[in-house]
Amino acid sequence: MLVSQRRVEAETWTHVALVRDAAGELALYLDGELDATASLGDVPTHAGLDVGRTNPPAGCAARLAEVRVWRTARSAAEIGASFRTRVTSDRRPADLVLLLPGDDVELSGAARVEGALDAPPVLTDAERAAEEALFARYRELAARAGDATRGREVFRATCAACHKVGGEGGAIGPVLDGVGAKGREGLLRAILTPSAGVESGYRTLVVRTTGGELLDGFLAAEDDEAIVLRRKDREDLRLPRAEIASARFDRLSLMPAGQLEALADADAVDLLSFLQSLR
């Protein structure tokens, strides 16, 4: 059995990919990042595939905006690169055997495919090419043998204001202990395209006060009386609900893009070596 390690939030768009390779190894990806693995022990032949079935058979509570079934085991790079691209009948990969909506198939019972609530923007061809070139560059750097000890110092200088490792650092973003388990591809995707698969708990909360002030940050805590907004390099701000005119979550991550690109190659190599060592 394979169960996700990361909690999937209700009413939040999440891309889920399950891969089974020829050896029977299973890999589960959430928003393009490796989440969990398991082994079947053997490679059974599937006569059919149920998507959305539960046990006991009450049905799946999720809303499915799209379903893609592939003939071949997709790599981490392929999954990460494709979940923000649109597949059409005139640009359909040869190994894509089922596409819903699109293919003329009969769904079981009351099953249906619905439109996405808040899917990330679909990349244009130019944007996809630029992203592929960016990932190719940093895959090469991440594969180099860097100095993890020096990488820790780069981390302290560039990342620790927002992230904790070993109990040290800021509390704006996720704790990064064990982040190396994401694998090289998942780690690069989290750094290079942070808003593509941002966890719901780390989305930017945009608040407009009754006085007309616009604030944004991380929702650190809330109760019936107030919310606590956490912002980089500032003290936590407690806002009474009576002073909040509106509040919404943005799809953008609190982590800006371009963090890794701003570093010299030697610093990037060492930082990536350090992060990959955190298992």
Buried (B, 14 or more C-beta within 10 A) or exposed (E): EBEEEBEBEEEBBBBBBEBBBEEEBBBBBBBBBBBBEBEEEEEEEEEEEEBBEEEEEEEEEEEBBBBBEBEBBBEBBBBBBBBBBEBEEEEEBEEBEBBBEBEEEEEEEEBEEEEEEEBBEEBEEEEBEEBEEBBEBBBEBBEEEBBBEBBBBBBBEBBBEBBBBEEEBBEBBBEBBEBBBBBBBBBBBBBBBBBBBBBBEBBBBBBBBEEEEEBBBBBBEBEEEBBBBBBEEEEEBEBEEEEBEEBEBEBBBBBEBEBBEEBEEBBBBBBBBBBBBBE
